Amino acid sequence: MGRFTTPPYSTRGSPTTTPPRFVATASSSPTLSTTFFFSCPLRFAVWQECWRLLFDVTSPSWYSIKSALVTQSWPDLHEPLTLNPPSLLASAIIVGLWRAHWASVFDSSPFIPQKVVASIHRNIISINRESSLFPPT
């Protein structure tokens, strides 16, 4: 991962006014979000289960999920969810993963995939209800 560096000191011994900056190292890359979302087996289990709930895909792979997210080319949605844009439903997964992550950081809540999936599922049901109130014209 990258690291933050402190500003260089001038020859007089006082720090310069340059703010700290992020320096890329060999392990930092544009795929940091990929690492966060997919490298952890628990998070990937959440992705797989939620993907099965949303889309007509029986066994989603890491590659198929990542490809759909990057290209915005989505598999077919399950019938009750077709009123929603697939990107909105996929973003509900991302929000749920971030919520669970920060709950584990700040509240010391354990990351339990089944609970995260249940929370995401509740949010998706709520999104679907709201969409059915105002169907596209």
C-alpha positions in Angstrom: 0.0 0.0 0.0 1.1 3.6 -0.4 2.4 5.7 2.5 2.3 9.3 3.6 5.5 11.2 3.9 6.2 14.1 6.0 7.4 17.4 4.5 11.1 17.8 4.2 12.9 20.1 6.7 14.7 23.2 5.5 18.4 23.7 6.3 17.4 26.0 9.3 15.7 23.1 11.0 12.1 24.3 10.6 9.6 22.4 8.5 8.6 23.7 5.2 5.0 24.5 4.5 4.6 21.6 2.1 1.7 19.4 3.3 2.2 15.6 3.6 1.7 13.8 0.4 0.8 10.3 -0.7 3.7 8.5 -2.3 2.8 5.4 -4.4 4.8 2.3 -3.5 5.1 -0.9 -5.4 2.0 -2.3 -3.7 -0.3 0.7 -4.1 -2.2 0.8 -7.3 -5.5 2.0 -8.9 -7.0 -1.3 -7.8 -7.1 -0.4 -4.1 -10.9 -0.6 -4.2 -10.7 -4.0 -5.8 -8.4 -5.1 -3.0 -10.8 -3.8 -0.4 -13.9 -5.3 -1.9 -12.7 -8.6 -3.2 -9.4 -9.7 -1.5 -11.1 -10.5 1.8 -12.9 -13.9 1.6 -15.7 -12.6 3.9 -16.4 -9.5 1.8 -16.3 -11.6 -1.4 -18.8 -14.0 0.2 -21.1 -11.0 0.7 -20.7 -10.0 -3.0 -21.5 -13.5 -4.2 -24.6 -13.9 -2.0 -25.9 -10.4 -2.8 -25.2 -10.9 -6.5 -27.3 -14.1 -6.4 -30.1 -12.2 -4.8 -30.1 -9.5 -7.4 -29.2 -11.1 -10.7 -30.0 -14.3 -12.5 -26.6 -15.7 -12.0 -26.2 -19.0 -10.1 -22.5 -18.9 -9.3 -20.9 -15.4 -9.8 -17.2 -15.3 -10.0 -14.8 -12.6 -8.8 -14.1 -11.7 -12.5 -17.8 -11.6 -13.6 -18.8 -9.2 -10.7 -15.8 -7.0 -11.2 -16.4 -6.9 -14.9 -20.0 -5.9 -14.5 -19.1 -3.1 -12.0 -16.3 -1.7 -14.3 -18.1 -1.9 -17.6 -21.6 -1.2 -16.2 -22.8 -4.2 -18.3 -25.2 -6.1 -16.0 -26.6 -9.6 -16.0 -30.4 -9.9 -16.1 -32.1 -8.9 -12.8 -34.5 -11.1 -11.0 -38.1 -10.2 -11.9 -39.2 -8.2 -8.8 -36.2 -5.9 -9.1 -36.5 -4.8 -12.7 -37.9 -1.4 -11.8 -34.5 -0.4 -10.4 -31.3 0.4 -12.3 -28.8 -2.4 -11.7 -26.2 0.2 -10.8 -28.4 1.4 -8.0 -28.7 -2.1 -6.6 -25.0 -2.8 -7.0 -24.3 0.4 -5.1 -26.4 -0.9 -2.3 -23.9 -3.7 -1.9 -21.0 -1.2 -1.8 -22.8 0.9 0.8 -23.5 -2.1 2.9 -19.9 -3.3 2.8 -18.6 0.2 3.8 -21.1 0.4 6.6 -20.0 -3.0 8.0 -16.4 -2.0 7.6 -16.7 1.2 9.5 -18.9 -0.5 12.2 -16.0 -2.9 12.7 -13.5 -0.1 12.9 -15.3 2.3 15.1 -17.8 0.1 17.0 -15.7 -3.1 17.2 -18.6 -4.9 15.5 -17.6 -8.2 14.0 -17.9 -8.5 10.3 -20.4 -11.4 9.9 -21.2 -11.9 6.2 -24.7 -13.3 6.9 -25.6 -10.1 8.9 -24.1 -7.9 6.2 -26.1 -9.7 3.5 -29.3 -9.4 5.6 -28.7 -5.6 6.0 -28.0 -5.1 2.3 -31.1 -7.2 1.5 -33.3 -5.0 3.7 -31.9 -1.9 1.9 -32.6 -3.4 -1.5 -36.2 -4.3 -0.4 -36.6 -0.7 0.7 -35.2 0.6 -2.6 -37.6 -1.7 -4.5 -40.6 -0.5 -2.5 -39.7 3.1 -3.2 -39.3 2.4 -6.9 -42.7 0.7 -7.0 -44.4 3.8 -5.6 -43.1 5.9 -8.5 -42.7 3.6 -11.5 -41.1 5.0 -14.6 -43.6 6.6 -17.0 
